[in-house]
């Protein structure tokens, strides 16, 4: 029985030193292996007095169980710590984080703001949910006017609409401020259009309005030309085509040529006298020009994007390119 206690003591002494798999294997071979101390002790049984043989036998069996259990525990502990070391492997390459970035439309809107800000324009804001009055009436588009059909919208009530353009911000600013006015107003607008490569039920515009005592169409052309050069570079060209808007007279649309193609960017014109009257500005004394530029169009031209829906799908493969 002393022999049993001795083996046990030796085993635990050695076991307490084990910190590597090879040491653990040595321990196993020395005590539990085919020629190990426990196996060796079993071979003593036959030489032992029959009276104490059962006690010795069961003592040995118990010893064997106890040592095996401890061996298994040590083995598990070594495996666990090996896993922990993997987790702390400082030689692994760092995990890449993906920093957020601006949506291409926001980037273009920021550039447009910077450019006009440098021309001395203020930056204004207006509601996306508008009244019929600001979206249509005050802009010289009465209820029965066919121009309403061109900008058919989503009505919230009979009098409240999702704005179809940023032009109502012109009215809001002119109601509050006397000329001279030189402002832009970027924002989201809505139309009842079926989505395709060039149409989306919502898109973005930046309104421009300049009012003063002798503002002319030549000023409009000069500012737009300067804008195009800043946005697209010196090779960009601008062309104006006659058009119609109820709130400007004369009216035009302009296209920008860049990167081998013309793109219609905007409507524009000289502020209609009725619009001035609606906000209490004397059309005999003041004149002004306005434009409503498509931010999405500017972005499509600048980045050579052929389908407007890409801006709103939020596919990371697209967005990551900017
Ligand atoms: N509001 C017009 C549109 O959305 C664009 C425009 C703005 C035209 C200002 C003339 C002057 O189509």
Boltz pocket constraint, residues with backbone or C-beta under 6 A from the ligand:
constraints:
  - pocket:
      binder: B
      contacts: [[A, 164], [A, 165], [A, 166], [A, 167], [A, 208], [A, 245], [A, 248], [A, 252], [A, 266], [A, 267], [A, 268], [A, 269], [A, 290], [A, 291], [A, 292], [A, 293]]
      max_distance: 6.0
